[in-house]
Amino acid sequence: MILAFSVSAVLAGESSFASSAPQFQTQEAKFQRASTVQEPINMEGAIDSSYIVGPGDYFEILLPKGMDVVQVSPEGSVSVLGCGIVKVDSLPLSQAKAAIMGLLLTKYEERFVQVQIVKMRRVHVSVLGAVNAPGFRAIDPQTRLSTMIGYVNGFKPLADKKNMKLIRNKDTLSIDFTKYEMEGVDSINVLLENNDVVFVPYATSNQTITISTLKASETISHVEGRTFGEYLDNMKTIAIGDNRWTKVTTPDGKVETYEIAKIRDKVFEPRTKIELWNRDPFVYVGGAVAAVGRALYNPDFHAIDYIAASGVTIITGSWKRVSVIRDGKSFSIDPFHDEILPGDYIEIPRTIYEAVKDVTLFLASLLSVFSTAIVIYQFGK
């Protein structure tokens, strides 16, 4: 059964459009829409000329006696009372309008008629995978991929946006959505069609970056070319707050420390771990120095700088055998070149001369005590 809605069908005293002579109504009556259309007819924006017409679309037809609103039937046709039926299913919008206009011109002069689409049918799209609200959605047919991602509340932190899939009929399209986000490649932001399935995979452990603080940790998908600052700006569970420093552990195990403000433009590799600190880090210095205690961490300093700042003396202390205690382990370092990390304990040993002197003094003291004991023992006899 062909669905058609027509104001002219309910106008009293009118049985057909037998005459092609225009019979103009009052301005108020002229712009009455068909009462059979229950929903408000509105368009949120311009329609792309490539839009494909299908069942469920509504057209508004301006006639000499008023306006009719007709719906494309399930069979894909439009029926205009007094003019006939024309098939518009699967036609681009411009061709569908031309087909309806051609039907009208069999009855009316061109200057008295007009055709425009006033409501589009809904299409159904599924979004699956690493999004916050996956599922089935009924959307406008002019909806683009980026808008659809908004409808499902965006990506999850581990979404692999570089390897998204769009399943359409029997075809599967690969989509690198990061090119749209970072470079604005419009061809990536495709128009969705009825029964499309959008799949967002989860990133593998080899394609992630972990950012943590003392209170929270978040593992997110690595995006090639994305800067550290962009990652921070898109964090959902971590706030920078008062953090000023960061310790970066690269995939090969190398540890580096930076001020956050100085590396916002830095790009990191996958599997990088980044720790943020909310207080100034310190390095601890002990042993043969004048001022034993802690020093404010400086990423440009080596051990020799901390030793000098703590007041080592060349008579008692030696920087040739400096060791560092880190994570409970002690090891020797080159004080002029090796990296010092926040929390390190730098141990400056005494010189060999001082060590020998201490042993000698100890032995002398011990000998003195022993000699005194012998004297007392002999005197007691």
Secondary structure as a PSIPRED ss2 file (coil, helix, strand):
# PSIPRED VFORMAT (PSIPRED V4.0)

   1 M C   1.000  0.000  0.000
   2 I C   1.000  0.000  0.000
   3 L C   1.000  0.000  0.000
   4 A C   1.000  0.000  0.000
   5 F C   1.000  0.000  0.000
   6 S C   1.000  0.000  0.000
   7 V H   0.000  1.000  0.000
   8 S H   0.000  1.000  0.000
   9 A H   0.000  1.000  0.000
  10 V H   0.000  1.000  0.000
  11 L C   1.000  0.000  0.000
  12 A C   1.000  0.000  0.000
  13 G C   1.000  0.000  0.000
  14 E C   1.000  0.000  0.000
  15 S C   1.000  0.000  0.000
  16 S C   1.000  0.000  0.000
  17 F C   1.000  0.000  0.000
  18 A C   1.000  0.000  0.000
  19 S C   1.000  0.000  0.000
  20 S C   1.000  0.000  0.000
  21 A C   1.000  0.000  0.000
  22 P C   1.000  0.000  0.000
  23 Q C   1.000  0.000  0.000
  24 F C   1.000  0.000  0.000
  25 Q C   1.000  0.000  0.000
  26 T C   1.000  0.000  0.000
  27 Q H   0.000  1.000  0.000
  28 E H   0.000  1.000  0.000
  29 A H   0.000  1.000  0.000
  30 K H   0.000  1.000  0.000
  31 F C   1.000  0.000  0.000
  32 Q C   1.000  0.000  0.000
  33 R C   1.000  0.000  0.000
  34 A C   1.000  0.000  0.000
  35 S C   1.000  0.000  0.000
  36 T C   1.000  0.000  0.000
  37 V C   1.000  0.000  0.000
  38 Q C   1.000  0.000  0.000
  39 E C   1.000  0.000  0.000
  40 P C   1.000  0.000  0.000
  41 I C   1.000  0.000  0.000
  42 N C   1.000  0.000  0.000
  43 M C   1.000  0.000  0.000
  44 E C   1.000  0.000  0.000
  45 G C   1.000  0.000  0.000
  46 A C   1.000  0.000  0.000
  47 I C   1.000  0.000  0.000
  48 D C   1.000  0.000  0.000
  49 S C   1.000  0.000  0.000
  50 S C   1.000  0.000  0.000
  51 Y C   1.000  0.000  0.000
  52 I E   0.000  0.000  1.000
  53 V C   1.000  0.000  0.000
  54 G C   1.000  0.000  0.000
  55 P C   1.000  0.000  0.000
  56 G C   1.000  0.000  0.000
  57 D C   1.000  0.000  0.000
  58 Y E   0.000  0.000  1.000
  59 F E   0.000  0.000  1.000
  60 E E   0.000  0.000  1.000
  61 I E   0.000  0.000  1.000
  62 L E   0.000  0.000  1.000
  63 L E   0.000  0.000  1.000
  64 P C   1.000  0.000  0.000
  65 K C   1.000  0.000  0.000
  66 G E   0.000  0.000  1.000
  67 M E   0.000  0.000  1.000
  68 D E   0.000  0.000  1.000
  69 V E   0.000  0.000  1.000
  70 V E   0.000  0.000  1.000
  71 Q E   0.000  0.000  1.000
  72 V C   1.000  0.000  0.000
  73 S C   1.000  0.000  0.000
  74 P C   1.000  0.000  0.000
  75 E C   1.000  0.000  0.000
  76 G C   1.000  0.000  0.000
  77 S E   0.000  0.000  1.000
  78 V E   0.000  0.000  1.000
  79 S E   0.000  0.000  1.000
  80 V E   0.000  0.000  1.000
  81 L C   1.000  0.000  0.000
  82 G C   1.000  0.000  0.000
  83 C C   1.000  0.000  0.000
  84 G E   0.000  0.000  1.000
  85 I E   0.000  0.000  1.000
  86 V E   0.000  0.000  1.000
  87 K E   0.000  0.000  1.000
  88 V C   1.000  0.000  0.000
  89 D C   1.000  0.000  0.000
  90 S C   1.000  0.000  0.000
  91 L C   1.000  0.000  0.000
  92 P E   0.000  0.000  1.000
  93 L H   0.000  1.000  0.000
  94 S H   0.000  1.000  0.000
  95 Q H   0.000  1.000  0.000
  96 A H   0.000  1.000  0.000
  97 K H   0.000  1.000  0.000
  98 A H   0.000  1.000  0.000
  99 A H   0.000  1.000  0.000
 100 I H   0.000  1.000  0.000
 101 M H   0.000  1.000  0.000
 102 G H   0.000  1.000  0.000
 103 L H   0.000  1.000  0.000
 104 L H   0.000  1.000  0.000
 105 L C   1.000  0.000  0.000
 106 T C   1.000  0.000  0.000
 107 K C   1.000  0.000  0.000
 108 Y C   1.000  0.000  0.000
 109 E C   1.000  0.000  0.000
 110 E H   0.000  1.000  0.000
 111 R H   0.000  1.000  0.000
 112 F H   0.000  1.000  0.000
 113 V C   1.000  0.000  0.000
 114 Q E   0.000  0.000  1.000
 115 V E   0.000  0.000  1.000
 116 Q E   0.000  0.000  1.000
 117 I E   0.000  0.000  1.000
 118 V E   0.000  0.000  1.000
 119 K E   0.000  0.000  1.000
 120 M C   1.000  0.000  0.000
 121 R C   1.000  0.000  0.000
 122 R C   1.000  0.000  0.000
 123 V E   0.000  0.000  1.000
 124 H E   0.000  0.000  1.000
 125 V E   0.000  0.000  1.000
 126 S E   0.000  0.000  1.000
 127 V E   0.000  0.000  1.000
 128 L E   0.000  0.000  1.000
 129 G E   0.000  0.000  1.000
 130 A C   1.000  0.000  0.000
 131 V E   0.000  0.000  1.000
 132 N C   1.000  0.000  0.000
 133 A C   1.000  0.000  0.000
 134 P C   1.000  0.000  0.000
 135 G E   0.000  0.000  1.000
 136 F E   0.000  0.000  1.000
 137 R E   0.000  0.000  1.000
 138 A E   0.000  0.000  1.000
 139 I E   0.000  0.000  1.000
 140 D C   1.000  0.000  0.000
 141 P C   1.000  0.000  0.000
 142 Q C   1.000  0.000  0.000
 143 T C   1.000  0.000  0.000
 144 R E   0.000  0.000  1.000
 145 L H   0.000  1.000  0.000
 146 S H   0.000  1.000  0.000
 147 T H   0.000  1.000  0.000
 148 M H   0.000  1.000  0.000
 149 I H   0.000  1.000  0.000
 150 G H   0.000  1.000  0.000
 151 Y H   0.000  1.000  0.000
 152 V C   1.000  0.000  0.000
 153 N C   1.000  0.000  0.000
 154 G C   1.000  0.000  0.000
 155 F E   0.000  0.000  1.000
 156 K C   1.000  0.000  0.000
 157 P C   1.000  0.000  0.000
 158 L C   1.000  0.000  0.000
 159 A E   0.000  0.000  1.000
 160 D C   1.000  0.000  0.000
 161 K H   0.000  1.000  0.000
 162 K H   0.000  1.000  0.000
 163 N H   0.000  1.000  0.000
 164 M E   0.000  0.000  1.000
 165 K E   0.000  0.000  1.000
 166 L E   0.000  0.000  1.000
 167 I E   0.000  0.000  1.000
 168 R E   0.000  0.000  1.000
 169 N C   1.000  0.000  0.000
 170 K C   1.000  0.000  0.000
 171 D E   0.000  0.000  1.000
 172 T E   0.000  0.000  1.000
 173 L E   0.000  0.000  1.000
 174 S E   0.000  0.000  1.000
 175 I E   0.000  0.000  1.000
 176 D C   1.000  0.000  0.000
 177 F H   0.000  1.000  0.000
 178 T H   0.000  1.000  0.000
 179 K H   0.000  1.000  0.000
 180 Y H   0.000  1.000  0.000
 181 E H   0.000  1.000  0.000
 182 M H   0.000  1.000  0.000
 183 E H   0.000  1.000  0.000
 184 G C   1.000  0.000  0.000
 185 V C   1.000  0.000  0.000
 186 D H   0.000  1.000  0.000
 187 S H   0.000  1.000  0.000
 188 I H   0.000  1.000  0.000
 189 N C   1.000  0.000  0.000
 190 V C   1.000  0.000  0.000
 191 L E   0.000  0.000  1.000
 192 L C   1.000  0.000  0.000
 193 E C   1.000  0.000  0.000
 194 N C   1.000  0.000  0.000
 195 N C   1.000  0.000  0.000
 196 D C   1.000  0.000  0.000
 197 V E   0.000  0.000  1.000
 198 V E   0.000  0.000  1.000
 199 F E   0.000  0.000  1.000
 200 V E   0.000  0.000  1.000
 201 P C   1.000  0.000  0.000
 202 Y E   0.000  0.000  1.000
 203 A C   1.000  0.000  0.000
 204 T C   1.000  0.000  0.000
 205 S H   0.000  1.000  0.000
 206 N H   0.000  1.000  0.000
 207 Q H   0.000  1.000  0.000
 208 T E   0.000  0.000  1.000
 209 I E   0.000  0.000  1.000
 210 T E   0.000  0.000  1.000
 211 I E   0.000  0.000  1.000
 212 S E   0.000  0.000  1.000
 213 T C   1.000  0.000  0.000
 214 L C   1.000  0.000  0.000
 215 K C   1.000  0.000  0.000
 216 A C   1.000  0.000  0.000
 217 S E   0.000  0.000  1.000
 218 E E   0.000  0.000  1.000
 219 T E   0.000  0.000  1.000
 220 I E   0.000  0.000  1.000
 221 S E   0.000  0.000  1.000
 222 H C   1.000  0.000  0.000
 223 V C   1.000  0.000  0.000
 224 E C   1.000  0.000  0.000
 225 G C   1.000  0.000  0.000
 226 R C   1.000  0.000  0.000
 227 T E   0.000  0.000  1.000
 228 F H   0.000  1.000  0.000
 229 G H   0.000  1.000  0.000
 230 E H   0.000  1.000  0.000
 231 Y H   0.000  1.000  0.000
 232 L H   0.000  1.000  0.000
 233 D H   0.000  1.000  0.000
 234 N C   1.000  0.000  0.000
 235 M C   1.000  0.000  0.000
 236 K C   1.000  0.000  0.000
 237 T C   1.000  0.000  0.000
 238 I C   1.000  0.000  0.000
 239 A C   1.000  0.000  0.000
 240 I C   1.000  0.000  0.000
 241 G C   1.000  0.000  0.000
 242 D C   1.000  0.000  0.000
 243 N C   1.000  0.000  0.000
 244 R C   1.000  0.000  0.000
 245 W E   0.000  0.000  1.000
 246 T E   0.000  0.000  1.000
 247 K E   0.000  0.000  1.000
 248 V E   0.000  0.000  1.000
 249 T E   0.000  0.000  1.000
 250 T C   1.000  0.000  0.000
 251 P C   1.000  0.000  0.000
 252 D C   1.000  0.000  0.000
 253 G C   1.000  0.000  0.000
 254 K C   1.000  0.000  0.000
 255 V E   0.000  0.000  1.000
 256 E E   0.000  0.000  1.000
 257 T E   0.000  0.000  1.000
 258 Y E   0.000  0.000  1.000
 259 E E   0.000  0.000  1.000
 260 I H   0.000  1.000  0.000
 261 A H   0.000  1.000  0.000
 262 K H   0.000  1.000  0.000
 263 I C   1.000  0.000  0.000
 264 R C   1.000  0.000  0.000
 265 D C   1.000  0.000  0.000
 266 K C   1.000  0.000  0.000
 267 V E   0.000  0.000  1.000
 268 F C   1.000  0.000  0.000
 269 E C   1.000  0.000  0.000
 270 P C   1.000  0.000  0.000
 271 R C   1.000  0.000  0.000
 272 T C   1.000  0.000  0.000
 273 K E   0.000  0.000  1.000
 274 I E   0.000  0.000  1.000
 275 E E   0.000  0.000  1.000
 276 L E   0.000  0.000  1.000
 277 W E   0.000  0.000  1.000
 278 N C   1.000  0.000  0.000
 279 R C   1.000  0.000  0.000
 280 D C   1.000  0.000  0.000
 281 P C   1.000  0.000  0.000
 282 F E   0.000  0.000  1.000
 283 V E   0.000  0.000  1.000
 284 Y E   0.000  0.000  1.000
 285 V E   0.000  0.000  1.000
 286 G E   0.000  0.000  1.000
 287 G E   0.000  0.000  1.000
 288 A C   1.000  0.000  0.000
 289 V E   0.000  0.000  1.000
 290 A C   1.000  0.000  0.000
 291 A C   1.000  0.000  0.000
 292 V C   1.000  0.000  0.000
 293 G E   0.000  0.000  1.000
 294 R E   0.000  0.000  1.000
 295 A E   0.000  0.000  1.000
 296 L E   0.000  0.000  1.000
 297 Y C   1.000  0.000  0.000
 298 N C   1.000  0.000  0.000
 299 P C   1.000  0.000  0.000
 300 D C   1.000  0.000  0.000
 301 F C   1.000  0.000  0.000
 302 H E   0.000  0.000  1.000
 303 A H   0.000  1.000  0.000
 304 I H   0.000  1.000  0.000
 305 D H   0.000  1.000  0.000
 306 Y H   0.000  1.000  0.000
 307 I H   0.000  1.000  0.000
 308 A H   0.000  1.000  0.000
 309 A H   0.000  1.000  0.000
 310 S C   1.000  0.000  0.000
 311 G C   1.000  0.000  0.000
 312 V E   0.000  0.000  1.000
 313 T C   1.000  0.000  0.000
 314 I C   1.000  0.000  0.000
 315 I C   1.000  0.000  0.000
 316 T C   1.000  0.000  0.000
 317 G E   0.000  0.000  1.000
 318 S C   1.000  0.000  0.000
 319 W C   1.000  0.000  0.000
 320 K C   1.000  0.000  0.000
 321 R C   1.000  0.000  0.000
 322 V C   1.000  0.000  0.000
 323 S E   0.000  0.000  1.000
 324 V E   0.000  0.000  1.000
 325 I E   0.000  0.000  1.000
 326 R E   0.000  0.000  1.000
 327 D C   1.000  0.000  0.000
 328 G C   1.000  0.000  0.000
 329 K E   0.000  0.000  1.000
 330 S E   0.000  0.000  1.000
 331 F E   0.000  0.000  1.000
 332 S E   0.000  0.000  1.000
 333 I C   1.000  0.000  0.000
 334 D C   1.000  0.000  0.000
 335 P C   1.000  0.000  0.000
 336 F C   1.000  0.000  0.000
 337 H C   1.000  0.000  0.000
 338 D C   1.000  0.000  0.000
 339 E E   0.000  0.000  1.000
 340 I C   1.000  0.000  0.000
 341 L C   1.000  0.000  0.000
 342 P C   1.000  0.000  0.000
 343 G C   1.000  0.000  0.000
 344 D C   1.000  0.000  0.000
 345 Y E   0.000  0.000  1.000
 346 I E   0.000  0.000  1.000
 347 E E   0.000  0.000  1.000
 348 I E   0.000  0.000  1.000
 349 P C   1.000  0.000  0.000
 350 R E   0.000  0.000  1.000
 351 T C   1.000  0.000  0.000
 352 I H   0.000  1.000  0.000
 353 Y H   0.000  1.000  0.000
 354 E H   0.000  1.000  0.000
 355 A H   0.000  1.000  0.000
 356 V H   0.000  1.000  0.000
 357 K H   0.000  1.000  0.000
 358 D H   0.000  1.000  0.000
 359 V H   0.000  1.000  0.000
 360 T H   0.000  1.000  0.000
 361 L H   0.000  1.000  0.000
 362 F H   0.000  1.000  0.000
 363 L H   0.000  1.000  0.000
 364 A H   0.000  1.000  0.000
 365 S H   0.000  1.000  0.000
 366 L H   0.000  1.000  0.000
 367 L H   0.000  1.000  0.000
 368 S H   0.000  1.000  0.000
 369 V H   0.000  1.000  0.000
 370 F H   0.000  1.000  0.000
 371 S H   0.000  1.000  0.000
 372 T H   0.000  1.000  0.000
 373 A H   0.000  1.000  0.000
 374 I H   0.000  1.000  0.000
 375 V H   0.000  1.000  0.000
 376 I H   0.000  1.000  0.000
 377 Y H   0.000  1.000  0.000
 378 Q H   0.000  1.000  0.000
 379 F H   0.000  1.000  0.000
 380 G H   0.000  1.000  0.000
 381 K C   1.000  0.000  0.000
